[in-house]
Amino acid sequence: MTFQTHLDVTRIEASVFPIGDVNRRYFTAYIEQTPQGWAVHDGHDGYDADGAPHPGEPLRHPLEDYDAALLLAVKLAPTLTVNGRMAAEVAAA
């Protein structure tokens, strides 16, 4: 019996830090597929189509358009803030 294997991409990461960098886990925007569309979040807060944060609601504001979600995550990645420091600032240090 032969089975067909299906591959699905359901989550993508956007970060100014490369894989393996200790800061990446804190400064990463995620694009995650939900039944309603593509959600952009940082693991804690979700972001709507305008980039406005929604604390504690990581998957509640999905975008219908995949490309729009990717562009939003790329735009947000350098501005993600942890303990008052933006990702771009930490990466430049």
Residue pairs with C-beta under 8 A, 6 or more apart in sequence:
8 33
9 33
10 32
10 33
11 30
11 31
11 32
11 33
12 30
12 31
12 32
12 70
12 73
13 24
13 28
13 29
13 30
13 31
14 28
14 29
14 30
14 31
14 70
14 73
14 74
14 76
14 77
15 24
15 27
15 28
15 29
15 77
15 87
16 27
16 77
16 78
16 87
16 88
16 91
17 23
17 24
17 27
17 28
17 87
17 91
18 24
23 87
23 90
23 91
26 82
27 77
27 80
27 82
27 87
27 90
27 91
28 42
28 43
28 77
28 80
29 40
29 41
29 42
29 47
29 72
29 73
29 74
29 76
29 77
29 80
30 39
30 40
30 41
30 42
30 43
30 73
31 38
31 39
31 40
31 66
31 69
31 70
31 73
32 38
32 39
32 40
32 41
32 58
32 59
33 39
34 59
34 62
36 62
37 62
37 63
37 64
37 65
37 69
38 62
38 63
38 64
38 65
38 66
38 68
38 69
39 46
39 58
39 59
39 60
39 61
39 62
39 63
39 69
40 46
40 47
40 61
40 63
40 69
40 72
40 73
40 76
41 47
41 58
41 59
42 58
42 76
42 80
43 58
44 55
44 56
44 58
45 53
45 54
45 55
45 56
45 57
45 58
46 53
46 54
46 57
46 58
46 59
46 60
46 61
47 53
47 54
47 61
47 72
47 76
48 54
48 61
49 61
49 63
49 68
49 72
51 72
51 75
51 76
54 60
54 61
62 69
63 69
63 72
77 87
78 86
78 87
78 88
78 91
79 86
79 87
79 88
80 86
80 87
81 87
82 90
